[in-house]
Structures are given as structure tokens and as C-alpha cells.
Amino acid sequence: SPDLNPIEHVWDLLGRRVRARAIPHRNVRELAGALVEGYGNISQQELANLVQSMRRRCTAVLSAAGGHTRY
């Protein structure tokens, strides 16, 4: 389940930040720059929170018998 892979949530966070930029990218080069910048702005605390949430995520997936969870 992707719910059990913290990197999937990092990609989601990064994607939301890049899409929320005031000035959207116009080409692949600008997109690449926005991704690098966005990744660099993800705090260690945000990453730690994702890792610390794994117990809740595992419990939710088990409760849902592998089905959809809120994560």
C-alpha cells in the first residue's frame, strides 16, 4: 500500500507546494528548478512527522484490510 511508504507522502507534499507557487513554471527547466527548491524547503520536522505517523498508518491499513484509508 502506498500509505505505508513515507516517500509517497513526500512526493505529494512536494507536488502540492510546486502547484501552489504564485508564478507557475513555463517549461521543464523551470519545473525542475521548482522541484529542487521545493524539496530543499521540506523541513526535517515535516519528514520526522511522516516517519512518526507510520504506526497510525499501519494500524489504519490493517483496520481497512488493505483498503482505502484517510492517508
C-alpha positions in Angstrom: 0.0 0.0 0.0 1.3 3.5 -0.8 0.0 4.5 2.6 2.9 2.6 4.1 5.6 4.3 2.1 6.6 7.7 3.5 8.3 8.8 0.3 4.9 8.8 -1.4 3.8 11.4 1.0 6.9 13.5 0.5 6.2 13.4 -3.3 2.6 14.6 -2.5 3.8 17.4 -0.3 6.3 18.5 -2.9 3.7 18.4 -5.7 1.3 20.5 -3.7 4.0 23.1 -3.0 5.1 23.3 -6.6 1.4 23.7 -7.8 0.8 26.4 -5.2 3.6 28.6 -6.4 2.5 32.2 -7.3 4.2 32.0 -10.6 3.7 28.7 -12.4 6.5 27.1 -14.3 6.6 27.7 -18.1 8.9 24.9 -19.2 10.7 21.7 -18.0 13.7 23.7 -16.8 11.6 25.9 -14.5 9.7 22.9 -13.3 12.9 21.1 -12.4 14.1 24.2 -10.5 10.8 24.5 -8.7 11.1 20.8 -7.6 14.6 21.2 -6.4 13.7 24.4 -4.5 10.5 22.8 -3.1 12.4 19.7 -1.9 15.0 21.8 -0.2 12.3 23.6 1.7 10.8 20.5 3.2 11.8 20.7 6.8 13.4 17.9 8.9 10.4 18.2 11.2 7.9 17.5 8.3 9.9 14.4 7.4 10.1 13.3 11.0 6.3 13.7 11.3 5.8 11.4 8.3 8.1 8.8 9.8 6.4 9.1 13.2 3.0 8.6 11.6 3.8 5.2 10.4 2.3 3.3 13.4 -1.0 5.1 12.8 -0.8 4.4 9.0 -0.1 0.7 9.6 -2.9 0.4 12.0 -5.3 2.2 9.6 -4.3 -0.1 6.7 -4.8 -3.2 8.8 -8.2 -2.0 10.0 -9.2 -1.3 6.4 -8.0 -4.8 5.4 -5.7 -3.2 2.9 -8.4 -0.9 1.6 -8.7 2.8 1.4 -7.6 4.9 4.4 -7.7 8.6 5.2 -4.0 8.7 4.4 
